[in-house]
Amino acid sequence: MARSLSSLSPSIERRLAGWEQIQYRLAHAPEPKIRPTLTLSRQFGCEGFPLAEHLKALFEEATGESWNIYDKSLIEKVAQDEDISLQLLKNLGDMSHMLEALGLHPSTHITHDAAFEKVAKAIVQIAALGNAVIVGRGSSILCRDLRNCFHFRLEASFDWRVASIMKRLDVERKEAEEMVKTNTKLREKFVSQCLGETVSDLKHYHAIFNNERQTIREIGAAILAYVRQGWTEKGTFKH
């Protein structure tokens, strides 16, 4: 039986609970400490969420702290809920200057559409707090000026992505092909219209991985090694 696109991502309720746990930890921390954030961009059909979940587990083990995954649904929930937004701003504490440096009315490269501006602010706030894996929503572009962020992208051939969708959603090839074509165009259009950028441009990423040639475990290990070496807050990692 065919499955919906929403089945490719974990439930928002479980991830919102994880978000709340992280907020509690930050509120009770003896002193604020900047932590890393990962952003993941992917061509439609690539294993974005499996990679995000694997990275969450890897980085929790490496840091001994909780991490959370943020995608479109959770980011929009954070952006639209005033109580959550206020809590997020409160926990930024002294890191608020990072947001001020971006203007937080990101008029230089963000559309004036009010709804997306709220989402954009939420993404930057989440990224500034750290211990986040942010999937899509142009996060690599929005957070390019935050020094605690590391940006990665997954790509693969059209045929591989079609086969991936066929397997994961249990649909016929013709339907999978149409889904890949349509959603690829929608993602590219979203970034182009909202951010005035090309999502596949190399300049946005620290590394781009071929999902067709590399497993999730291999990509995860490479990202962990890269971030561990590039992160300046050495006390973040346990070993």
ZADO-1210 file (C-alpha; in nm, 4 decimals, padded with zeros to 6 digits):
<atoms>
<atom x="00.0000" y="00.0000" z="00.0000" code="MET" pos="1"/>
<atom x="00.1391" y="00.3404" z="-00.1015" code="ALA" pos="2"/>
<atom x="00.2515" y="00.5762" z="00.1744" code="ARG" pos="3"/>
<atom x="00.2313" y="00.9548" z="00.1879" code="SER" pos="4"/>
<atom x="00.5255" y="01.1942" z="00.1699" code="LEU" pos="5"/>
<atom x="00.4734" y="01.2825" z="00.5358" code="SER" pos="6"/>
<atom x="00.5656" y="00.9260" z="00.6290" code="SER" pos="7"/>
<atom x="00.9266" y="01.0008" z="00.5315" code="LEU" pos="8"/>
<atom x="00.9743" y="01.2234" z="00.8379" code="SER" pos="9"/>
<atom x="00.9302" y="01.1535" z="01.2120" code="PRO" pos="10"/>
<atom x="00.6179" y="01.2810" z="01.3872" code="SER" pos="11"/>
<atom x="00.6168" y="01.6483" z="01.4810" code="ILE" pos="12"/>
<atom x="00.4888" y="01.5645" z="01.8304" code="GLU" pos="13"/>
<atom x="00.7957" y="01.3561" z="01.9148" code="ARG" pos="14"/>
<atom x="01.0344" y="01.6164" z="01.7806" code="ARG" pos="15"/>
<atom x="00.8522" y="01.9025" z="01.9547" code="LEU" pos="16"/>
<atom x="00.8988" y="01.7123" z="02.2807" code="ALA" pos="17"/>
<atom x="01.2701" y="01.6906" z="02.2006" code="GLY" pos="18"/>
<atom x="01.2749" y="02.0643" z="02.1336" code="TRP" pos="19"/>
<atom x="01.1190" y="02.1285" z="02.4756" code="GLU" pos="20"/>
<atom x="01.3804" y="01.9113" z="02.6470" code="GLN" pos="21"/>
<atom x="01.6579" y="02.1124" z="02.4843" code="ILE" pos="22"/>
<atom x="01.4942" y="02.4392" z="02.5929" code="GLN" pos="23"/>
<atom x="01.4785" y="02.3124" z="02.9520" code="TYR" pos="24"/>
<atom x="01.8462" y="02.2215" z="02.9414" code="ARG" pos="25"/>
<atom x="01.9411" y="02.5642" z="02.8075" code="LEU" pos="26"/>
<atom x="01.7285" y="02.7442" z="03.0654" code="ALA" pos="27"/>
<atom x="01.9057" y="02.5602" z="03.3490" code="HIS" pos="28"/>
<atom x="02.2591" y="02.5717" z="03.2096" code="ALA" pos="29"/>
<atom x="02.5102" y="02.7447" z="03.4437" code="PRO" pos="30"/>
<atom x="02.6363" y="02.9579" z="03.1560" code="GLU" pos="31"/>
<atom x="02.5548" y="02.9834" z="02.7837" code="PRO" pos="32"/>
<atom x="02.7848" y="02.7903" z="02.5519" code="LYS" pos="33"/>
<atom x="02.7788" y="02.8133" z="02.1756" code="ILE" pos="34"/>
<atom x="02.7147" y="02.4765" z="02.0165" code="ARG" pos="35"/>
<atom x="02.7314" y="02.3615" z="01.6530" code="PRO" pos="36"/>
<atom x="02.4373" y="02.3313" z="01.4153" code="THR" pos="37"/>
<atom x="02.4132" y="02.1236" z="01.0973" code="LEU" pos="38"/>
<atom x="02.2018" y="02.2177" z="00.7962" code="THR" pos="39"/>
<atom x="02.1043" y="01.9567" z="00.5375" code="LEU" pos="40"/>
<atom x="01.9941" y="02.0346" z="00.1850" code="SER" pos="41"/>
<atom x="01.8946" y="01.7490" z="-00.0457" code="ARG" pos="42"/>
<atom x="01.7597" y="01.6769" z="-00.3874" code="GLN" pos="43"/>
<atom x="01.4133" y="01.5290" z="-00.3644" code="PHE" pos="44"/>
<atom x="01.4392" y="01.1515" z="-00.3288" code="GLY" pos="45"/>
<atom x="01.7683" y="01.1549" z="-00.1407" code="CYS" pos="46"/>
<atom x="01.7779" y="01.0125" z="00.2117" code="GLU" pos="47"/>
<atom x="01.7603" y="01.3416" z="00.3963" code="GLY" pos="48"/>
<atom x="01.5694" y="01.2256" z="00.7018" code="PHE" pos="49"/>
<atom x="01.7543" y="00.8961" z="00.7483" code="PRO" pos="50"/>
<atom x="02.0756" y="01.0993" z="00.7426" code="LEU" pos="51"/>
<atom x="01.9341" y="01.3575" z="00.9851" code="ALA" pos="52"/>
<atom x="01.8350" y="01.0830" z="01.2299" code="GLU" pos="53"/>
<atom x="02.1744" y="00.9160" z="01.1999" code="HIS" pos="54"/>
<atom x="02.3524" y="01.2475" z="01.2587" code="LEU" pos="55"/>
<atom x="02.1367" y="01.3157" z="01.5631" code="LYS" pos="56"/>
<atom x="02.2463" y="00.9840" z="01.7158" code="ALA" pos="57"/>
<atom x="02.6124" y="01.0333" z="01.6223" code="LEU" pos="58"/>
<atom x="02.6338" y="01.3840" z="01.7643" code="PHE" pos="59"/>
<atom x="02.4463" y="01.2960" z="02.0823" code="GLU" pos="60"/>
<atom x="02.7007" y="01.0219" z="02.1466" code="GLU" pos="61"/>
<atom x="02.9914" y="01.2512" z="02.0597" code="ALA" pos="62"/>
<atom x="02.8777" y="01.5460" z="02.2717" code="THR" pos="63"/>
<atom x="02.6810" y="01.3782" z="02.5505" code="GLY" pos="64"/>
<atom x="02.3984" y="01.6277" z="02.4887" code="GLU" pos="65"/>
<atom x="02.0532" y="01.6142" z="02.3303" code="SER" pos="66"/>
<atom x="02.0126" y="01.7141" z="01.9654" code="TRP" pos="67"/>
<atom x="01.6945" y="01.7712" z="01.7646" code="ASN" pos="68"/>
<atom x="01.5844" y="01.7533" z="01.4013" code="ILE" pos="69"/>
<atom x="01.3979" y="02.0479" z="01.2472" code="TYR" pos="70"/>
<atom x="01.2150" y="02.0214" z="00.9163" code="ASP" pos="71"/>
<atom x="00.9436" y="02.2279" z="00.7482" code="LYS" pos="72"/>
<atom x="00.6624" y="02.1173" z="00.9806" code="SER" pos="73"/>
<atom x="00.8494" y="02.1704" z="01.3078" code="LEU" pos="74"/>
<atom x="01.0072" y="02.4986" z="01.1972" code="ILE" pos="75"/>
<atom x="00.6668" y="02.6361" z="01.0989" code="GLU" pos="76"/>
<atom x="00.5254" y="02.5227" z="01.4338" code="LYS" pos="77"/>
<atom x="00.8029" y="02.7095" z="01.6157" code="VAL" pos="78"/>
<atom x="00.7527" y="03.0162" z="01.3964" code="ALA" pos="79"/>
<atom x="00.3751" y="03.0330" z="01.4403" code="GLN" pos="80"/>
<atom x="00.3456" y="02.9569" z="01.8123" code="ASP" pos="81"/>
<atom x="00.4036" y="03.2794" z="02.0052" code="GLU" pos="82"/>
<atom x="00.4841" y="03.0987" z="02.3326" code="ASP" pos="83"/>
<atom x="00.7506" y="02.8900" z="02.1623" code="ILE" pos="84"/>
<atom x="00.8951" y="03.1947" z="01.9865" code="SER" pos="85"/>
<atom x="00.9237" y="03.3871" z="02.3131" code="LEU" pos="86"/>
<atom x="01.0921" y="03.0931" z="02.4856" code="GLN" pos="87"/>
<atom x="01.3339" y="03.0588" z="02.1964" code="LEU" pos="88"/>
<atom x="01.4326" y="03.4260" z="02.2144" code="LEU" pos="89"/>
<atom x="01.4679" y="03.4080" z="02.5940" code="LYS" pos="90"/>
<atom x="01.7095" y="03.1158" z="02.5762" code="ASN" pos="91"/>
<atom x="01.9275" y="03.2888" z="02.3194" code="LEU" pos="92"/>
<atom x="02.0550" y="03.5103" z="02.5996" code="GLY" pos="93"/>
<atom x="02.3844" y="03.6766" z="02.5137" code="ASP" pos="94"/>
<atom x="02.3854" y="03.5135" z="02.1703" code="MET" pos="95"/>
<atom x="02.1195" y="03.7591" z="02.0534" code="SER" pos="96"/>
<atom x="02.3935" y="03.9779" z="01.9037" code="HIS" pos="97"/>
<atom x="02.4439" y="03.7080" z="01.6413" code="MET" pos="98"/>
<atom x="02.0887" y="03.7678" z="01.5245" code="LEU" pos="99"/>
<atom x="02.1288" y="04.1446" z="01.5380" code="GLU" pos="100"/>
<atom x="02.4305" y="04.1116" z="01.3122" code="ALA" pos="101"/>
<atom x="02.2020" y="03.9559" z="01.0524" code="LEU" pos="102"/>
<atom x="01.9494" y="04.2345" z="01.0919" code="GLY" pos="103"/>
<atom x="01.6793" y="03.9796" z="01.1686" code="LEU" pos="104"/>
<atom x="01.4815" y="04.1545" z="00.9025" code="HIS" pos="105"/>
<atom x="01.6948" y="03.9728" z="00.6460" code="PRO" pos="106"/>
<atom x="01.5969" y="04.2116" z="00.3691" code="SER" pos="107"/>
<atom x="01.9271" y="04.1640" z="00.1872" code="THR" pos="108"/>
<atom x="01.8381" y="03.8159" z="00.0672" code="HIS" pos="109"/>
<atom x="01.4935" y="03.7241" z="00.2007" code="ILE" pos="110"/>
<atom x="01.1552" y="03.7951" z="00.0497" code="THR" pos="111"/>
<atom x="00.9310" y="04.0473" z="00.2222" code="HIS" pos="112"/>
<atom x="00.6590" y="03.7857" z="00.2501" code="ASP" pos="113"/>
<atom x="00.5559" y="03.8104" z="00.6168" code="ALA" pos="114"/>
<atom x="00.4911" y="03.4403" z="00.6651" code="ALA" pos="115"/>
<atom x="00.8303" y="03.3310" z="00.5405" code="PHE" pos="116"/>
<atom x="01.0065" y="03.6090" z="00.7292" code="GLU" pos="117"/>
<atom x="00.8774" y="03.4532" z="01.0534" code="LYS" pos="118"/>
<atom x="01.0012" y="03.1117" z="00.9412" code="VAL" pos="119"/>
<atom x="01.3385" y="03.2605" z="00.8454" code="ALA" pos="120"/>
<atom x="01.3778" y="03.4206" z="01.1879" code="LYS" pos="121"/>
<atom x="01.2890" y="03.0926" z="01.3587" code="ALA" pos="122"/>
<atom x="01.5488" y="02.9056" z="01.1539" code="ILE" pos="123"/>
<atom x="01.8237" y="03.1520" z="01.2432" code="VAL" pos="124"/>
<atom x="01.7253" y="03.1450" z="01.6110" code="GLN" pos="125"/>
<atom x="01.7228" y="02.7637" z="01.6192" code="ILE" pos="126"/>
<atom x="02.0589" y="02.7516" z="01.4439" code="ALA" pos="127"/>
<atom x="02.2134" y="03.0054" z="01.6807" code="ALA" pos="128"/>
<atom x="02.1180" y="02.7918" z="01.9816" code="LEU" pos="129"/>
<atom x="02.3012" y="02.4914" z="01.8380" code="GLY" pos="130"/>
<atom x="02.2605" y="02.1148" z="01.8795" code="ASN" pos="131"/>
<atom x="02.0266" y="02.1235" z="01.5800" code="ALA" pos="132"/>
<atom x="02.0007" y="01.9349" z="01.2525" code="VAL" pos="133"/>
<atom x="01.7977" y="02.1596" z="01.0222" code="ILE" pos="134"/>
<atom x="01.6593" y="01.9944" z="00.7101" code="VAL" pos="135"/>
<atom x="01.5824" y="02.2127" z="00.4078" code="GLY" pos="136"/>
<atom x="01.3933" y="02.5458" z="00.4088" code="ARG" pos="137"/>
<atom x="01.6987" y="02.7217" z="00.2640" code="GLY" pos="138"/>
<atom x="01.8703" y="02.6937" z="00.6027" code="SER" pos="139"/>
<atom x="02.2202" y="02.6794" z="00.4554" code="SER" pos="140"/>
<atom x="02.1598" y="03.0172" z="00.2915" code="ILE" pos="141"/>
<atom x="01.9773" y="03.1767" z="00.5832" code="LEU" pos="142"/>
<atom x="02.2464" y="03.0692" z="00.8307" code="CYS" pos="143"/>
<atom x="02.5521" y="03.1267" z="00.6163" code="ARG" pos="144"/>
<atom x="02.6754" y="03.4088" z="00.8413" code="ASP" pos="145"/>
<atom x="02.6456" y="03.2096" z="01.1655" code="LEU" pos="146"/>
<atom x="02.9901" y="03.0792" z="01.2568" code="ARG" pos="147"/>
<atom x="02.8537" y="02.7811" z="01.4501" code="ASN" pos="148"/>
<atom x="02.6830" y="02.6330" z="01.1417" code="CYS" pos="149"/>
<atom x="02.8058" y="02.3606" z="00.9075" code="PHE" pos="150"/>
<atom x="02.6238" y="02.3107" z="00.5784" code="HIS" pos="151"/>
<atom x="02.5902" y="01.9878" z="00.3790" code="PHE" pos="152"/>
<atom x="02.3935" y="01.8671" z="00.0764" code="ARG" pos="153"/>
<atom x="02.2848" y="01.5305" z="-00.0643" code="LEU" pos="154"/>
<atom x="02.2578" y="01.4696" z="-00.4378" code="GLU" pos="155"/>
<atom x="02.2040" y="01.1642" z="-00.6600" code="ALA" pos="156"/>
<atom x="02.1057" y="01.0746" z="-01.0158" code="SER" pos="157"/>
<atom x="01.7432" y="01.1052" z="-01.1232" code="PHE" pos="158"/>
<atom x="01.7056" y="00.7271" z="-01.1656" code="ASP" pos="159"/>
<atom x="01.8457" y="00.6566" z="-00.8189" code="TRP" pos="160"/>
<atom x="01.6109" y="00.9070" z="-00.6568" code="ARG" pos="161"/>
<atom x="01.3125" y="00.7615" z="-00.8423" code="VAL" pos="162"/>
<atom x="01.4061" y="00.4119" z="-00.7221" code="ALA" pos="163"/>
<atom x="01.4446" y="00.5442" z="-00.3670" code="SER" pos="164"/>
<atom x="01.0944" y="00.6960" z="-00.3713" code="ILE" pos="165"/>
<atom x="00.9470" y="00.3792" z="-00.5225" code="MET" pos="166"/>
<atom x="01.0941" y="00.1752" z="-00.2389" code="LYS" pos="167"/>
<atom x="01.0213" y="00.4088" z="00.0500" code="ARG" pos="168"/>
<atom x="00.6685" y="00.5083" z="-00.0541" code="LEU" pos="169"/>
<atom x="00.5729" y="00.1836" z="-00.2275" code="ASP" pos="170"/>
<atom x="00.4592" y="00.3519" z="-00.5492" code="VAL" pos="171"/>
<atom x="00.4925" y="00.2644" z="-00.9183" code="GLU" pos="172"/>
<atom x="00.7769" y="00.4069" z="-01.1249" code="ARG" pos="173"/>
<atom x="00.5598" y="00.6504" z="-01.3223" code="LYS" pos="174"/>
<atom x="00.4214" y="00.8051" z="-01.0031" code="GLU" pos="175"/>
<atom x="00.7675" y="00.8193" z="-00.8445" code="ALA" pos="176"/>
<atom x="00.9125" y="00.9913" z="-01.1518" code="GLU" pos="177"/>
<atom x="00.6403" y="01.2558" z="-01.1428" code="GLU" pos="178"/>
<atom x="00.6946" y="01.3126" z="-00.7703" code="MET" pos="179"/>
<atom x="01.0692" y="01.3577" z="-00.8142" code="VAL" pos="180"/>
<atom x="01.0293" y="01.5976" z="-01.1079" code="LYS" pos="181"/>
<atom x="00.7551" y="01.8044" z="-00.9434" code="THR" pos="182"/>
<atom x="00.9084" y="01.8305" z="-00.5976" code="ASN" pos="183"/>
<atom x="01.2562" y="01.9032" z="-00.7324" code="THR" pos="184"/>
<atom x="01.1169" y="02.2007" z="-00.9243" code="LYS" pos="185"/>
<atom x="00.9152" y="02.3185" z="-00.6241" code="LEU" pos="186"/>
<atom x="01.2213" y="02.3156" z="-00.3958" code="ARG" pos="187"/>
<atom x="01.4345" y="02.5010" z="-00.6481" code="GLU" pos="188"/>
<atom x="01.1564" y="02.7565" z="-00.7033" code="LYS" pos="189"/>
<atom x="01.1087" y="02.8069" z="-00.3292" code="PHE" pos="190"/>
<atom x="01.4752" y="02.8922" z="-00.2685" code="VAL" pos="191"/>
<atom x="01.4956" y="03.1053" z="-00.5818" code="SER" pos="192"/>
<atom x="01.1853" y="03.3100" z="-00.5033" code="GLN" pos="193"/>
<atom x="01.2288" y="03.3415" z="-00.1263" code="CYS" pos="194"/>
<atom x="01.6046" y="03.3787" z="-00.1042" code="LEU" pos="195"/>
<atom x="01.7145" y="03.4860" z="-00.4505" code="GLY" pos="196"/>
<atom x="01.9680" y="03.2033" z="-00.4644" code="GLU" pos="197"/>
<atom x="02.0242" y="02.8718" z="-00.6430" code="THR" pos="198"/>
<atom x="01.9948" y="02.5851" z="-00.3954" code="VAL" pos="199"/>
<atom x="02.2557" y="02.3696" z="-00.5743" code="SER" pos="200"/>
<atom x="02.5246" y="02.6400" z="-00.5771" code="ASP" pos="201"/>
<atom x="02.8476" y="02.4992" z="-00.4276" code="LEU" pos="202"/>
<atom x="02.9162" y="02.8204" z="-00.2363" code="LYS" pos="203"/>
<atom x="02.6435" y="02.7371" z="00.0181" code="HIS" pos="204"/>
<atom x="02.7990" y="02.4129" z="00.1466" code="TYR" pos="205"/>
<atom x="03.0988" y="02.2790" z="00.3318" code="HIS" pos="206"/>
<atom x="03.0547" y="01.9495" z="00.1473" code="ALA" pos="207"/>
<atom x="02.8202" y="01.7816" z="-00.1016" code="ILE" pos="208"/>
<atom x="02.7722" y="01.4035" z="-00.0878" code="PHE" pos="209"/>
<atom x="02.6616" y="01.1604" z="-00.3586" code="ASN" pos="210"/>
<atom x="02.3830" y="00.9618" z="-00.1914" code="ASN" pos="211"/>
<atom x="02.4016" y="00.7101" z="-00.4759" code="GLU" pos="212"/>
<atom x="02.7628" y="00.6184" z="-00.4070" code="ARG" pos="213"/>
<atom x="02.7847" y="00.6671" z="-00.0298" code="GLN" pos="214"/>
<atom x="02.5778" y="00.5108" z="00.2470" code="THR" pos="215"/>
<atom x="02.4155" y="00.7089" z="00.5266" code="ILE" pos="216"/>
<atom x="02.6716" y="00.5671" z="00.7707" code="ARG" pos="217"/>
<atom x="02.9629" y="00.6748" z="00.5503" code="GLU" pos="218"/>
<atom x="02.8226" y="01.0242" z="00.5030" code="ILE" pos="219"/>
<atom x="02.7447" y="01.0568" z="00.8736" code="GLY" pos="220"/>
<atom x="03.0966" y="00.9537" z="00.9724" code="ALA" pos="221"/>
<atom x="03.2461" y="01.2044" z="00.7277" code="ALA" pos="222"/>
<atom x="03.0281" y="01.4891" z="00.8591" code="ILE" pos="223"/>
<atom x="03.1097" y="01.4085" z="01.2222" code="LEU" pos="224"/>
<atom x="03.4829" y="01.4038" z="01.1458" code="ALA" pos="225"/>
<atom x="03.4602" y="01.7327" z="00.9577" code="TYR" pos="226"/>
<atom x="03.2648" y="01.9138" z="01.2289" code="VAL" pos="227"/>
<atom x="03.4792" y="01.7699" z="01.5080" code="ARG" pos="228"/>
<atom x="03.7931" y="01.9048" z="01.3429" code="GLN" pos="229"/>
<atom x="03.6441" y="02.2394" z="01.2419" code="GLY" pos="230"/>
<atom x="03.4632" y="02.3232" z="01.5647" code="TRP" pos="231"/>
<atom x="03.6441" y="02.5783" z="01.7782" code="THR" pos="232"/>
<atom x="03.4618" y="02.5013" z="02.1035" code="GLU" pos="233"/>
<atom x="03.6766" y="02.1960" z="02.1814" code="LYS" pos="234"/>
<atom x="03.4959" y="02.1259" z="02.5066" code="GLY" pos="235"/>
<atom x="03.1783" y="02.0380" z="02.3188" code="THR" pos="236"/>
<atom x="03.2953" y="01.6883" z="02.2240" code="PHE" pos="237"/>
<atom x="03.3682" y="01.4179" z="02.4798" code="LYS" pos="238"/>
<atom x="03.6553" y="01.2622" z="02.2849" code="HIS" pos="239"/>
</atoms>
